[in-house]
Amino acid sequence: MGNNPPFVSVIIPCRNEEKYIEECLNSVINQDYPKEKLEVLIVDGMSEDRTRAVLGKYTKKYSFVKILDNPKKFTPFAFNTGIKNSNGDSIIIMGAHCVYKKDYISKCVKYLKEYNVDNVGGIWKILPRENTLVAKSITFASSSIFGAGDAYYRRGYSKGPRLVDTVFGGCYKKEVFERIGLFNENLVRSQDMEFNLRLKKAGGKILLVPEIVSYYYPKSNLKDFFRHNFSDGIWSTYPLKFEVRIFSWRHLVPLFFVSSLILSLFFSFFFWQARLFFDLIFGSYVFLSLFFSVKISFKKGFQYLFLMPIVFATRHFGYGLGSIWGIVKLLRG
């Protein structure tokens, strides 16, 4: 980075994160980047647990850590509040449910300059929150091609830097926000994906670097995992209300799959051809689910063989039903 590294602003949105924010902040504070060239802006959505008390300990101890209020609570408002109050030449968006490798910031800054791109991000290494079979199965499903599609940052891509459509979080040149605007505040979810698509349409370049590593902890039980995917599904289709199209093929596959099952099952009461179509779609899904479950079980242990299909179904049906509900919300206005 030379003798004069750029000033970096780290923005961390959070709300009711007393269980996770401390580990996240410790990983940020322990970065090898010069602290005199760093500010950490934690944008709190008016937390109702002990999050503010935890944050207060850090602001007293570290002068470069600051708390900003987000009275509107949702993530895009936190992003934009942080950006407006930032002083950095580079701006890094981080998640409170992650911890970061010690060289995360320095590698982001290095590749941002070296490749002359507009946004740099790395890979997620997905880890279980709890030491249970279900929690571990959820991590395996979330990083499998059958569960994550072509999302390289989720699947542990390792073949060197490459240009992509989107990355987790990201390290942006500050001039990017001056050029194409801020995050879309209509989008409760998927606002980073929409921003990156807007950036690409404006001629910007987004680089995925496998050397840049963060560790993400997904939901640890099937109920919360289903709810999370259902919400993600809603926000893959509902943004059309705001004339925003953020989905790619991997976001639409669960929608078409679940819709096909529902419609073919309904029409099977009237047409035998519909029953054949239902059997074909459902049978193909069961075959693929078992194939990837067996593949994972060979690597991780056969105790996961019967649990993986359930976790995959929770992921796919949750996302697909959420996508359908997003369309219903659109049609209802």
N, C-alpha and C positions, 0 to 999 in steps of 0.2 A: 504493500500500500504506500510505501515511501515514507518520508519523514513528516508529511503533513496530511494524514488521513482525513477524509471528510467528516463533518459533524453528522451524527446519525440520531434520528428520533425513532424510538420504539413505541408503538401504540398498542396497548393491550386493553380491549374492551372486556368488562366483566360485570357480573351481577350475581349475587349470592354464591360466591365461589370460595367460601371459607375453607373448604376441604382441599382445594387444589391450587389456589393462587400463591401460596407460600412456596411450594415446590417449583412452580413456574418462575416466580421472581428470583428465587435462589439461582436457578439456571441462567437467568438473564444477567444478574449481578456478577456471576462468576465467569462471564465471557472474557476472552483474552483481548477484547477491543479496549483501547484507552478510555478510561472513564471520563477524562476531561473533554472527550469528543463524543459524549453520549448523554442523551436524556431519555428517561423512561416515563411515558405518560400513561397512567392507568386511568381509563375512563369508566367510572363506576355508574351503573344504571340504578342508583339509589337502592343499594343492597339492604335487605331487611334482616340479614343474619350478622355474623361477626366479621364479615369481609372488611368493613371500614376500620375496625379495630386492628386487624392484621396489617392492613395497608399503612395505618398510622405508625406502626413500629418501623416500617421501611423508610417512610418519609423523614422520620426523625434521625435515622441512622445514616441515610444516603441523600446527599443534597441533590443528586441528579434524578431522583425518583419523585414524581409529582402525581397528585390525584386531581382529576377533573370530573365534574359532575355531568351526568347524562340524564336529565329529568324525563326525557322521552323513552328511556330504558332500552330501546331496541338497538341492535348492532350497527346498522348503517349510520345512525345518529352518533354513535360512539366513534366510529371511524372518522366521520367528518369533523366532529369536535376536536379530536386529536390532531388531525391534519391542520385545521385552522390555527391551533395553538402551538404547532411544532416550529422548531427553529433549524431543523436538520436539512442538509443538502440531499440526504437520502432518508426515506421513510420506510420503516419495516412494520408490517402488520403482524402481530403475534396473537395466538389464542391462549386463553387462560387454562385450558385443559391439556396443554402440552408442556413438555420440558425440552430444552434445546442443548444440542452439543456445544461444547465450550467455544468452538471456532465458528459458530453459526453466523454471527454478525460479520466477522472479518471475512469469511468466505463469500457472503452475500455482496459485500462492498467490493471485494476483489473481482468477482466475476461480472458485476454490474459495469465496472470500468473496463475490464479486459476485453469483454465481448461487445461493449458499446450497445447494450440493450436497455429496454425501459423498465423491465421487471425481472427479478431473479427469485427463484424459489427452489426448495429442495424436496426431499422425499420424507414421507411419514413412515416411521417404524411404529406399527400399531402394537400396543402392549395391553395385556389384560389389567383391569383395575383390581380384580380380586383373583385369588388363587383357586378358582373353581373351574369345573369342566365347561360350564355354560359361558363364563367370561372368556375363557381361552378359545372356545369354539367361535364366539363372536369375532375375536381378533383374526382368526384364520379365515373366516368368511369375508371379513371386511378387506382383506388384502389379497384375496383370490380373484383371478380373472372372472370367475363365475359370479362373484359378489361385487366386484369393483369395475368390471368392464375394462375399457381402455384408459382408465385414469392412472397414468404412469406414476404419479407421485404417491399413490396408495399402494402400488404393487411392488415397491422396492426396486424400481428401475436402476440399472447399474452400468450402463454401457457408455457413460460419458455425457457431457452437456448436449442438450438438444432443444430446439425450439418447439414450443407446445402452445396449446390454446389457453391453458390456465394453470396456476399453481396454488398451493396452499399458502395463505398469508401473502408473502411476497415482499421484496425489497424494491421500492420504486424510486426513480429519480423524482425529486420534488416538482420539477418542471412538468412532469406528466399531468399532475392535477391542475396546473395552470393552463395546460393545453386542452384537456378533454373534460375538465370538470371533476366533481367529487362523486362519491358513491350515491346510487339511487336510493333515496330514503323511502320510496314506496315499497321496497323489497325487504321484508322482515328476514328472509333467508335468501341465499344465492346471490347476494349483492356483489360479492367479490368476483363471481363468475361473470355476471353481467358487465362489471367494470372492465374485466380483462377482455371480453369480447368487443367492447367498445374501443378499448385500446388497440386491439388488433385491426379493427376496421379503420382506425385512424393512421395505420401504418406502423404501429408500435410492435416491438419484439419482446416476447416472453421466453425466458430461458429456464429450463429445468436442469439442475446440477445435482447429481446423486451424492456428491461429497457433502452437500449441505443437508444436515440431518436433524429432524425433530422427532420426539417420541410422543405419540398421541394415545390417550386412554378413552376408548369408546364406552358405550353403555355396557353394564355388566350383567343384566338380566333380560330375559326375552320380552317382558312387558315394556320396559323402557326402550329397548332396541326397536320394537315394533312402533312405538309412538314416535321415536326419532325419525325412522324411515317414512312413516306416514306423513309427518310434517315436511320432510324433504320432498316427498312426492307432490304434495300440494303446491310447493313453491317451484316445481319444475313446469307446471302448466298455468297456475294462477297469474304469474306476471304478464300473460297476454292481455290482461285487463288494462295494463299500463303501456300496451303496445311494445312490450319487451319480450323477445324470444331468446331464451338462454339455453334451451335444451339442445343436446346432440343425440345421436342414435342411442347411446347407452342409457340416456334418461327416458327414452320413449319405449324401450323394450318391455319394462314391467307393465307400462300402461297397455300396450297392445296385447301382451300375454294375458293379463287378468281380464281385460275387456273381452278378449276372444273366448276365454273360459266361461265367463258369465253369460255372454250372448248365445254361445253354442249350447250351453246347458239349458237355457230357457227355450230355445227353438227346437231342442231335441224332443220336447213333448209333442211337437207338431210334425217334424220332419226327421226321418231316420238318418238323412245325410248329415244333419247337424250333430247327431250323436257320434257318428264316425269322426267328424271334425274335432269334437270335444275329446274323444279318446286319443286321437292323433296328437293334439296339442298337449294334453295332460301326460300322456305316456312319454312323449319326447322330453318333457320337463323332468319327469321322474328319472328317466334314464340319465340325463345330464347331471342332475343333482346327485344321484348315486355314484356316477363316474368321478365327479370332483370330490365327493365325500370319501370314496375309497382312496383316491390319490392323496388326499390330505392325511387320511388315517395311516397310510403306509409310512409317511414321513413323521407324523406327530404321535402316533399311537392308536391302536384299534379301539381304545375306549371312546374315541370320538366318532366312530363309524355311524352309529345310530342317532347321534345328536346333530351332526352336521346337516343332514337334510332338513331337520326342523329349523335350524338357524337360517339356512338358505331361504326356506319358505317364509320365515318371519321377515327377512330382508326384502324379498321380491314381492310378496303379497302386500306387505306394509307400504312399500313404495308405489306399487301399482294402484292400490285402493286410494292412496293419498292423491295420486295423479288424477284419478277419476273424480275424486271429491273437489279437486281444484277446478276441473272443468264444470262440475255442477255449480260451484260458486260463481264461475264466470256466467253461466247461462241464467242464474238467478239474479245476476246484477249486483 
